[in-house]
Each structure stands twice: as structure tokens, then as C-alpha cells.
Amino acid sequence: MPYKITVRQLIHQLQTVDPDLPAYFAITPDWPHAHYVGRIVEVPGPNGAVYLAENGQEGVLPPEVRTELSWAAV
């Protein structure tokens, strides 16, 4: 089920972690890899949004990350 979060909610969640750690996207439970975060694009206006672009692949997600996300190990 999709879940939308706001930029405010994302910032709030990120404030609880070490700001010097690298950040990755965890994408696709069936092919669980870490992806680099790329450019950030803001579309202003009443239907605006912020988009975080994917910028390449780092490697397979560690087992503890898959467990925390409730994704089956591969």
C-alpha cells in the first residue's frame, strides 16, 4: 500500500539519525539493492511535489535492513 509523506515528515525522521552517515534508497523487495540518492527536484504550485532521483546502485541491501523492512532475504 502506498504511503505518502511530506517533506516535513521526512526531515523529522532524518533528524533522528547521524547526519554524517551516507543515505540510500532501498528499492524493490524482490531485488533488494541500495541505490544512491541523486538530484532533488521541486515542482511548485498547488499540486506541487518534491522528487528524489535515483543515481545508481550501491549493492545488495544488508540482511538486517531487509529484516527491518520486512522484506524476505534473497
Secondary structure, 3 states (H helix, E strand, C coil): CCCCCCHHHHHHHHCCCCCCCCCEEEECCCCCEEEEEEEEEEECCCCCEEEEEEEEEEEECCHHHHHHCCCCCC
